Amino acid sequence: MDALNIARENIVSLEMESYCDLVQADIQSVKFHPDRSFDTIVTNPPFGTRNRGIDTLFVEKAMSSANVVYSLHKRSTRDHFIRKASKNDWSLEMEELA
């Protein structure tokens, strides 16, 4: 069973259908509606070590469409994301949770 089906089952069991949207798309071509934003986006992007920069693209797309972004990454990319968050690239607050 794929991740979206499991997530969908969990959303239904928690009676949260009206609060959640699940999106499966090619991140390089996805275009969110400009008038639509999300409260929170949770993403587990592919590691940027195989496809250089793809993890950063996931985060940038999420940040352009959400108030809060949770993103899972390899520990080896931590410094990269800390630098991008604190510089003029993004100028945002970032917190490492684990």
Steps between C-alpha positions, in 0.01 A plus 500: 500500500644837408550797732201699370262211561630458854473874561146501359399214731646685799320821406168316473551317830569834669198660330721773352394477133379860488832626640756315286604500138736238362698590190707267284678681218832559332643778717685648203175574316239533774330839516286574802214742445629848597190576709526174691741443782538230759535541876762226518689289249682183603747371244750220478692597186743274319853557620689768310809283497363297207324779311691809608275776634170310476456506879547878498242533221247308714556738791478811282173383340358421843607837643330683214170329582486452878529684829694214664717235333627178654759326285705186559864499387827315535714625783780576253291779342425679829766769455379572146146567620612701803707724268212544253255579780715760669633676190314726264403189303200439723528724810286277715496333835604136496500254783657157499267257673707182500 
